[in-house]
C-alpha cells in the first residue's frame, strides 16, 4: 500500500525523485540482484527539499498513531531523521528519533541503537529510503526486539516490490510506502 498523504507534497517529491534519482540502467542492488533501474534516494534525502518533503509526508502518515519514537537503519534513514525532528519541533510535537547501526559500536557504551533513551516496551515506527528484499527492516526489527522494543509500522519512500513487504509482514509489521517502483516505471 502506498500513502494517501497530501497530494501536493507527494507530487512534489515524486517529481524530484523522478528527475534526480531515478535511472533506467543495469545495476547491481545491495541484495546482489541485477536490475534494469535504480532509485538513488540519497540524492534526494540529502537535499533540503527532498528531506523536507520526505519528513512532511511521513509525519502526515503517522499523525493519527501513537508511538514512542521514529527511527531506522543507517544509512537509509539517517538523512531524513533530522528533518523529521525539526518539522515535529516546529509543529509543537517534538519526536524522539533513533538510528540502528549495522553492528554495536566497539567502544563507548557499545550501543547498536543510537539516540535518546527509549522506555522498555517502546513502540516505534521504522523508516528507510528504498526497500527491496526488506533485509534492513527485518534486521532492524530484530535489533529492536532484543532491546525490548517493538516496531509498529515500517515506512519507506519507495518499495521496489521485490519481497520487502512480505518479509516485514512475516515479522508482524506492516510496510507502507510513499511510492512503489511501478509509480516510476509507469510514468
N, C-alpha and C positions, 0 to 999 in steps of 0.2 A: 504494500500500500504506500502510495506517496502522499505527501501532506496536502491539506486543504487550506493552507495558510493564506495570508494576504496575497492576492494575485499579482498586485503591482510589484511587491518585493520579490516574489518568486520569479516573475517575468524578467525583472532587472538582473537577478542572479543568474538566471538561465542564459541571458544574452552575454553576460560577462564570461561565464564558463564556456559557452559555445565559441566565442570569438578568441579567447585567450588560453583555454585549457583543453580543448577537445581536438585530438589529432587522429586522422584516418591514416594509419600506417602500421606495419607489422612491428610488434614489440613483445618482449617477454615480461610478463607480470611477476609480482613477488611470489605468486603461487607456483611459478615455474611454467605456467601455461602460456602459449603463444596467442596473441590477439591481433585482430585487424584494426583495432583502435585503442587509444589511450586517453584517459582523462587525468591530467596533471593538476589535481585540485589545489595543491600547494601554491601554484601560480596565482590562485585566487584567494585562498585563505590567508596568504601572507601579504595581500594588498589591503589597503584601508577600506575600499568599497566592498571587496569580497568578504572580508572578515565581518564588516558591519552587517551586510545582508544575511550571511550565514547565521550570525548571532541573533539578529532580529527575528528571523524565521523560526529558529529553534526555540527561542523564548515564547513565541506565539504558539508553537506546537505543544509546549508543556505548561501553558498558563493556567490550565484548569486542573493540574495534577499536584499531588503532594509528594515531595521528595526532600532528601536532606542535602544533596549536592549533585552537581553535574561534572562529569569528567570523562576521560577516555585514554586510550593507549597513545603513548608517544610514538611517533611524531605526527600522526594524522590529526589528532585532536589539539595538539599544542597551539597552533596559530590562532584558532578562533575561541579558545577558552578565555583568553584575556578580554576579547571583545564581549563575550557573554558576561563577564564580571562587570565591565564598565557600563554596558547597557542596563544590566539589572540594578546597579547602583544608581544610575541616573533616573530609573523608574521608581526608586524608593523601595525596591525589593531585592536587596543585595543577596547574591548567591554565594555558596561555597563551591569552589571548583577544585579538581584534583587531576593529577596526571599519573598514569600507571607506567612505570618503567618496564622494559623488557626483562630485566633481572634486578634483584635488590642491589643497592649500592654496596660496594665492597668496603666503604669507610663510613665514618659518622654514625648515624643511627641505623644504617643498613636497611633503609626503607625501600619498598617497591612502589608504594603509593605515596606520592608527594602532594602536599597541600595542607590546609587546615585540618586539625584533628576532627574526625567524624565519630559520632557515637556508635557503640556496639549496636548491631542490628540496623544500621543505617540503610535506607533505601535510596538508591541513586539512579540517575539517568546516565547512560553511556553515550558518547558521541564519537564519531570518526568521520574522515573525509569520504573515502571511497571503500565500499565493501564488495569483495569478490567472493571468496570462499567463506568469509566470516571468521577466519582464524584469529585476527586481532581481537575481535569482540569476544569470542569463546575464551581465549586466554585471559582477557580482562575479567570476564565473569568468574572464572576460576580463581584468579588472584583476589577478587573482592570476597568471594565465598570463604577463602582461607582466613581473611581478615574479619570475618563475621558480618559482612555486608551483603546486600542483595541488589542486583540490578533489576529495576522495574521495567525499563524500556531501553532500547538501543535505537539511536537515530544516526543516520548517515546522510551526507549530502547527496551521494549517488550510489545506488545499488546496481551493480552490474548484472544482477540476475543470474549468478553462477553458483548458487548454493548458500550464500550468506544467510538469507532469511531462514532457510531450513535448519542450518547449523545453530543459529541463535535460538530459534524456536525449540529445538531439541534440548536446549539448556533452560527452557521455561521462560524465555524473554521474548517479547515482541520486537521485531525490527521494522522501523518505519523509515522511509527515505523521503528527502525533499524531491529528488528526481530518480528516475531509473535510466539505465543505459538506452532503453528504447526511446526515451524522450529526445536523446541526441541523435540516435541513428535514424529516426524517422523525421527529423526536421532539418 
